[in-house]
Amino acid sequence: MELNISKTSIYCILTEHLGLREVCSRFVPHKLSDDQKLLRIQHSKDIIKEVKKDKNFLYNIVTGGETWCFQYYPMEKSNVKTMLICFYDSKGIVHKEFVPPGQNVNAVFYLKLLKRLVRRIRRVRPEYSEDESWRLLWSHRSTLVTDYLTKNHILTINHSPYSPDMAPCDFFLFGKMHLPMKGKRYADVEAVQKDCTDILAAIPADELKHSFDMLLDRAKSCIEAEGDYFE
């Protein structure tokens, strides 16, 4: 359905009428509540505490997120897009997939996605074969997902809602991927997906690893900002 609304008008609606702001290319509440700030502080303290206990803690995290990839950069009217869901750790991309057109993205979908991720981890990360040898940093917490994680002894890292500035996929990976796509016009969705795949594969492992060091720095920045956004 074509709404014929300009990008400027959309931005105005999001920021002025809905009270949102942009953080790490995500629209989030302009002001966090006191409870949300306290939660961000607590989760930041949890990360710092775990790093003090185990210096390799950050490098055994598998984190995931999702982003839209477009046929035209910059976006144009009647644009074709595809949703990418990607998981990575300090060693490389662990699993990625593009959501099929028309797919209902709900709790059932995320549960099936999680099962595919776990199977993939068993194949490509044998060092994660033992229980509690890795941790998942992912924002989806439906009952179906949490029950599966508990039954399969998969440890998780608490992730505060509305916190893209604390999510490696948002503050690092997706920005790194989208940057070289700017100014391009792709022939079709398949071409978009291929370029996304190639760009992700070309990101050096040391940069991926550094993004987890950045997570520790951001946890400290979050505490210094008293739980508020710090960028």
N, C-alpha and C positions, 0 to 999 in steps of 0.2 A: 504494500500500500504506500503510495507516494503522498507525503504530507506537504511538500513544497515549503519547507521551513529552512531558512538559511542557517549556516553554522553559527553565525553571530547571535541569531535569535535563540538557538538552542542553548548556547553558552549562557545567555542572559537568563533564560528560564531556570537552568540548573543552579546558577550562582546567586541570582537576586531573588527569585521566587521560591525556589526549593531550599535555599540556604546551604548549598554545597560548595566545596572548594576542591581544587585539584592538588593531589599529593601523589607523586610518583606516577603521573598519568592516570590516576584513578580519582573519580569524584567521591568525596567522603563528606560527612557532616562538617559544616563550617566550624562548629564548636563542639568539642567533646564534653560529655557530662563528667561530673566529679567521679562517678563510679567507673566510667570508661577509662579515665586517666589513672585511677588507682589500679585497675586491672592491667594496664599497659606497664605501669611501674613494677607490679608484682611479677609479670612475665619476664620483664627485663632483668630483674633480680635473679629469677630462676636460671636464666641463661648464664649470667655471670657466676653464679654459685656452681653450676655444673662444670664450667670451664676451669674453675679453681680446683675442682676435684679430679678432673681429667683433661689434660692439655689437648688431647685429640678429640674431645667431645664434638666440636664444631665440624670436624672432618668426617664424622660418621652420621651426619644428618642427610636425609633425603627430603628435599623440599619441592613443592609443586604449586602450580598456579595456572591461570588461563588468560588468554588474550585474544582479541579479534585481529585478524590479518586481512587487509583490504586489497582489492584489485588495482586501485589507483592510489598513489601517494603524491600529493595530498588527496584526501578523500573528496570525491565528487558525488553529485546527485545520482541516484539509481546505481549506487556502488554495490558490487558483489563482494561478499566477505565470507570468511571461514574462521571458525573458532579453533584455536590451538590449545591443547592442554599438555603441559610439559613438566616432567620431574627430573631433577638433577641433584648430584652431590658434588663433593670436592674433587672428584676424579673425572667427571664428565656427565653427559646427558644419559640418564638411566632409561627413561621411557617418554615417548611423546605420541600423540595421536590427534587427528583432526576430527571434530565432531561431525558426523554425517548430516547433510541438510535435512531439516524436518525432525531431527532427533529431539525427543523430549528430555531435556537435561534436568533430572530430578534425583531424589535420593536413591532410587533403584539404579539409575544410570551411574551415579558416583560409586555405588557399591560394586557394580560390575567392573568399572574402571579400576578401582582399588585392587580387585582380585587379579586383573591383568597386570597391574603394577607389581604386585607381590610375586607373581610367576616370573616376570621379567627380572626382578631383582635376584631371584634364585639362580637365574641363568647367567647374568652378567656380573653379579657381585657375590661370588662364593664366600667372601670374607664376612658377609652378612648372614650366613646360614644359621648361626646360633641365635637362640632367643636373646633378645635385649642387646644385640650387637650393633644395632642401628636405631635411629629415631626418625619419626616422620613429622615434618613441619608442614602442615596443610590446614587450610581454614575450614574445610567441610566437616561438620560435626553432627550429622543426622544420626538418629538412633540406629539405623541400619549400619552405618559406617562405624560408629563407636562400638557397637556390639561385635562386629567382625574383628576390629582391632584388638579388643579385649580377648576374644576367644583364641586369636592367633598370636597372642603375647607380643604384639607390636607396640612398642613404646612410642609415645607422641610428645611433642613439645607444644605447650599451650600457645595459641596464637590469638591475640586480641582482635575483636571485630574492628573494622574500619582502620586497619593499620598497615597500609601498603608500604609505609616507610620502615616497617619491620619485617617485610616479606622479601627474601632475596629475588624471587622471580619478578617482583614489581620494581624494586629499587635498583636491580642490576640486569637480570637476564633479558627481559622483554625490551627494555630500552636499548640494550646492546643489539638485539635482533632487528628492531624496527628502524634504527638509524640508517643503515645502508639501503633500506627499502624506500626511503623518502625520495620523491622525484621519479619513481618508476611507474610504468603502466604495464600491467601484466595481461597476457592474452586471455587467460581464463583462470579459474580457481586452481586447477592443477599446477599452473605455473607459479602461482602464489605459494602453494604448499611446497613445491620443490625448492624455491628460493629460501623459504623459512628453514627447511631441512638443511640445506647447504650452509646457511649462515650459522645455524646452531652448531653444526658439526665442525665449523672452522674456529669456534671460540677456543682459545688456548686453555689447557687444563689449569695452568697457574692462575689465570684470571678467574676461572670458576672457583678455585680454592680460595682466592683472595676475597671473593664475595661473602664467604662465611666468616672471614676475619672482620669484614665490614659489619656483619651482624652483631658481633660483640661490641664494636665501636658504637653502633646505633643503639644498642641496649643501654650503654653508658650515657649517650646523648639524650635518650628518652627520660632517664632518671633525672638528669640535669635540667631538662625542660619541664620537670614535675608532671610527666605523663602526657604533656601536650605534643602536638606535631612539632617537629624540629626542622622542617624544611618546607 
